[in-house]
Amino acid sequence: MAHVDNLRRHFPAVRNTAFLDTGSFGALPDVAVRAMQDTLTWELTQGRLAAAYAERLIVAQRQLRDQLASLLGGDASGFMLTDGTTHGLNTILWGLPLQPGDEVIVTDVEHEGAVLPAFVQRQRRDVVVKVIDGTLPAESMVSMLDRTITPRTRLILCSHVSRGTGHRLALEQIVQVAHARGVYVAVDGAQGAGAEPFDLRASGVDFYVFPGHKWLCGPVGVGALYVRRQVQGVLEQTFIGAHSLAEPDAWNWSGTYLAAPGVSRFEHTRGGLAKWVGWLESLQFLRVTAGWDYAYTHIQGLSGQLMEMLLDFDHVRVVTPRDRRVGLVHFRVHQVDAVSFVRSAAERDVMVRAVPERQLIRVSTAVYNTEDDLTRLVNVVKAARG
């Protein structure tokens, strides 16, 4: 049995559906669901009434940080667990000591969950938000960034992989230009984490935020923020709670407190145990049963194969550059509305995503997809001639 066929046995949701929308939500493996069910059963019968609940929660979150550090590089203490990408971005933007007139640069291919926190900084702290063209070729974009940076620029906010066009941004060059000018770089890794090998230390990014429910196959409501060790002291405390402390009694009524080391000091709540256990189980499954090297190769191979298949159609234009793809492929069908295409595909049990503002269809390849999934999508493309 091929490895992918063995993996698909653990993902019931993709057995009959050509699920090509991991960029929105990844499928849950059965082992993660069982772990969450077992946890909830334990909570129902005995868990939350005992100190063992808090102990299990602390252990699960520590193991999660270790898993993320192993996957993405960096120190485990540099990871803050969040409920998603936007949570992490708000932590960054409110934690940075931005002053009126300071500048944040964003690209026009970002998700609204990334740019809205920047717009709030403009409203609340008179921060200047500059928007640049994120679809430019890598060298042109880096050059434009260099020209846009001024002495008041404090942060560049960009995606690892654009959710709007599917291309990977030149993060390493962006970081090099930014750091030469004393500017921080925050990266939205929603469409990159788990889709390609990525080393946070080697990249030099200052802040990296990502959810757990896409290529990392976790439940909704989990994610993380990574902060490079050299800039951890820059972020100021904003939200705070009992879980932000180094020890439960590390505070007094005079207002003095001792925060936890690393960025876990920003974890003002812990969330429910079941979701963290589920995500931990998913990460362990992907590392041990699937294998990250296999996952990356498989994802990349399928996306390239899809591009080859779409070249056969004169009514299709692929927008994602082949040499800058990761797990997303965006294309346009001539004179066919993208939302209508997605609806027609769903009627054939083929799940993809529309990018309506650009009239694009977005396809996400993942570790559990097969060539048959691509063929089923291509059959929809054949039928969709405007």
Buried (B, 14 or more C-beta within 10 A) or exposed (E): EEEBEEBBEBBEBBEEBBBBBBBBBBBBBBBBBEBBEEBBEBBEEEBEEEEEBBEBBEBBBEBBBBBBBEBBBBBBBBBBBBBBBBBBBBBBBBBBEBEEEBBBBBBEBBBEBBBEBBBBBEEEBEBBBBBBEBBBEBEEBBBBBBEBBEEEBBBBBBBBBBBBBBBBBBBEBBBEBBBEEEBBBBBBBBBBBBBBBBEBEEBBBBBBBBBBBBBBBBBBBBBBBBBBEEBBEBBEEEBBEEBBBBEEEBBEEEEEBBBBEBBBBBBBEBBBBBBBBBBBBBBBBBBEBBBBEBBBEBBBEBBBBBBEBBEEBEBBEBBBBEEBBBBBBBBBBEEBBBEEBBEBBBEBEBBBBBBEEBBBBBBBBBBBBBEEBBEBBBBBBEEBEE
